């Protein structure tokens, strides 16, 4: 019998690659997407398409963060444009959502423990997003220890593992891995702004463009910007 896992799936490139990696590693995977008041639904639509393509269980949980505190939640905060990679890594950006991964991992842990899963997969990346404190190895290790101490599975000797297979990969390496796993790039969405086509100027778009260029692979969104299916 395959071990079970819950994978956080935003609908973005990294989380889709993480999902495919978990499946490739032999896990019976469930996908979890969280609607938390983000500016657009495009990622959720893509998450549905990605999970549907794999024919796996997919839960979408809706939560509210009415205090906002991030450019991804508050239209009054401008999303940065045209930044160099060195600028992105120099500080915690306004696109950081306070404690987001703590919340997401806690929700994933609840489902994982209920299902008897042994692992939670998250597409966190410390190399391209080093400005986000909840995408760093120390945070993930600490959260894993917290789950061991604060869940029934943990105290009974069946602790949940947090797996972050993309943690130390560059965007180029993530794209090459995704290509080898057969990730449907056309179903992934990276742009912070949503809309019909990617803006091409936000941090997430720029990192994606750079990664595809360095990997020598054409991004379907460059070739056909209408190919994300819900």
C-alpha positions in Angstrom: 0.0 0.0 0.0 1.3 3.4 -0.9 2.0 5.9 1.9 -0.4 8.8 1.9 0.6 12.5 1.6 -1.1 15.9 1.5 0.4 18.4 -0.9 -0.3 22.1 -0.8 -1.3 23.1 -4.3 -1.7 26.8 -5.1 -1.9 26.3 -8.9 1.6 27.8 -9.3 4.6 26.3 -11.0 6.4 25.3 -7.8 3.5 23.7 -6.1 2.5 21.8 -9.2 6.1 20.5 -9.5 6.0 19.5 -5.8 2.8 17.6 -6.4 4.2 15.7 -9.3 7.4 15.0 -7.3 5.4 13.5 -4.5 3.4 11.3 -6.8 6.7 10.2 -8.5 8.1 9.3 -5.2 5.3 6.8 -4.7 2.9 8.6 -2.5 -0.9 8.4 -2.6 -1.3 12.1 -2.8 -4.2 14.4 -2.0 -4.0 18.1 -3.1 -5.0 21.0 -0.8 -5.7 24.5 -2.1 -6.5 27.4 0.1 -8.6 30.4 -0.9 -7.5 33.0 1.5 -8.7 36.3 0.0 -6.0 36.6 -2.7 -6.6 39.1 -5.4 -7.6 36.6 -8.1 -9.0 33.1 -8.6 -6.7 32.2 -11.5 -4.4 30.0 -9.3 -7.4 28.2 -7.8 -8.7 27.5 -11.3 -5.3 26.1 -12.4 -5.1 24.0 -9.2 -8.4 22.4 -10.1 -7.0 21.6 -13.6 -3.7 20.2 -12.3 -5.4 17.9 -9.7 -8.0 16.9 -12.1 -5.4 15.9 -14.7 -3.9 13.6 -12.1 -7.3 12.3 -11.0 -6.5 12.8 -7.3 -8.6 14.0 -4.4 -8.5 17.8 -4.2 -9.9 19.9 -1.4 -10.3 23.7 -1.6 -10.6 25.3 1.8 -11.7 29.0 2.2 -10.5 31.1 5.1 -10.7 34.8 5.8 -7.8 37.1 6.7 -9.8 40.4 7.0 -6.8 42.3 8.4 -5.0 41.8 5.1 -1.4 43.0 5.6 -0.1 42.0 2.2 -0.1 43.2 -1.4 -1.6 39.9 -2.4 -4.6 40.6 -0.2 -5.0 44.4 -0.2 -5.4 46.2 -3.6 -4.3 49.4 -1.9 -0.8 48.0 -1.6 1.1 48.1 -4.9 2.6 44.9 -6.2 6.3 45.6 -7.0 7.3 45.6 -10.7 10.5 45.2 -12.6 12.8 44.3 -9.7 16.1 42.6 -10.1 16.7 39.2 -8.4 19.1 40.8 -5.9 16.4 43.3 -4.9 13.9 40.5 -4.3 16.3 38.7 -1.9 17.3 41.8 0.0 14.3 42.2 2.3 10.9 40.8 3.1 8.6 42.0 0.2 5.1 43.5 0.5 3.8 40.3 -1.2 4.6 38.4 2.0 1.3 37.3 3.6 1.8 37.3 7.4 2.1 33.7 8.7 0.7 32.2 5.6 2.7 29.0 5.5 2.1 28.5 9.2 -1.7 28.6 8.5 -1.5 26.5 5.4 0.7 23.8 7.0 -1.6 23.6 10.0 -4.6 23.1 7.7 -2.7 20.5 5.7 -1.7 18.7 9.0 -5.3 18.4 10.0 -6.2 16.7 6.8 -3.1 14.6 6.8 -3.6 13.4 10.3 -7.3 12.6 9.6 -6.3 10.6 6.5 -3.4 8.7 8.2 -0.9 10.4 5.9 2.8 10.3 6.8 3.9 13.5 5.0 3.0 17.0 3.9 4.5 18.3 0.8 5.1 22.1 0.2 6.7 23.8 -2.8 8.6 26.2 -0.6 11.8 27.6 -2.1 14.5 29.3 -0.1 16.7 30.2 -3.1 14.5 32.4 -5.2 12.2 33.6 -2.3 14.8 34.0 0.4 13.0 37.2 1.5 10.1 35.1 2.8 10.8 33.8 6.4 8.3 31.0 6.1 10.1 29.5 3.1 13.4 28.8 4.9 14.7 25.5 6.2 14.7 26.6 9.8 11.0 27.4 9.8 10.0 24.1 8.2 12.1 22.1 10.6 10.6 24.0 13.5 7.1 23.4 12.3 7.8 19.7 11.9 8.9 19.6 15.5 5.8 21.5 16.6 3.6 18.9 14.8 5.4 16.1 16.5 4.7 17.7 19.9 1.2 18.9 19.2 -0.6 16.2 17.2 -1.9 12.8 18.2 0.1 11.2 15.4 3.2 12.8 16.8 2.8 11.8 20.4 1.9 8.3 19.4 5.2 7.9 17.4 3.8 8.5 13.9 5.1 12.1 13.3 4.2 13.9 10.1 7.1 14.8 8.0 7.2 18.1 6.1 8.8 17.5 2.7 10.0 20.5 0.6 11.8 18.9 -2.4 12.3 22.3 -4.2 13.7 24.1 -1.2 17.3 24.5 -2.5 16.6 24.5 -6.2 17.0 27.4 -8.6 14.0 28.3 -10.8 15.9 26.8 -13.7 16.3 23.5 -11.8 12.7 23.5 -10.8 11.6 23.9 -14.4 14.0 21.1 -15.6 12.6 18.8 -12.8 9.0 19.7 -13.8 9.7 19.0 -17.4 11.2 15.6 -16.5 8.1 14.8 -14.4 5.6 15.9 -17.1 4.2 18.8 -15.3 1.6 20.6 -17.6 3.2 24.1 -17.7 0.2 25.5 -19.5 -2.0 24.7 -16.5 0.2 26.6 -14.0 -0.2 30.2 -13.1 2.6 32.4 -11.5 1.5 36.0 -11.9 0.6 37.9 -8.7 -1.9 40.1 -10.6 -4.2 37.5 -12.1 -6.0 38.7 -15.2 -6.2 37.0 -18.6 -2.5 36.9 -19.3 0.6 37.2 -17.0 1.7 40.8 -16.4 5.4 39.8 -17.0 6.7 42.4 -14.5 5.9 41.2 -11.0 8.5 39.3 -9.0 6.9 35.9 -9.7 6.6 36.5 -13.4 10.2 37.7 -13.7 11.5 34.7 -11.8 9.5 32.4 -14.1 10.7 34.1 -17.3 14.3 33.9 -16.1 14.0 30.3 -15.1 12.5 29.2 -18.4 15.1 31.1 -20.3 17.9 29.6 -18.4 16.4 26.1 -18.7 16.2 26.5 -22.5 12.5 25.5 -22.4 9.6 27.5 -23.9 6.9 28.6 -21.5 3.5 27.9 -23.0 2.3 31.1 -21.5 4.7 32.9 -23.8 3.6 30.9 -26.8 -0.1 30.8 -25.9 -1.3 33.0 -23.1 -4.9 31.6 -23.1 -4.1 27.9 -22.3 -4.9 27.6 -18.6 -8.0 25.4 -18.3 -10.3 25.3 -15.3 
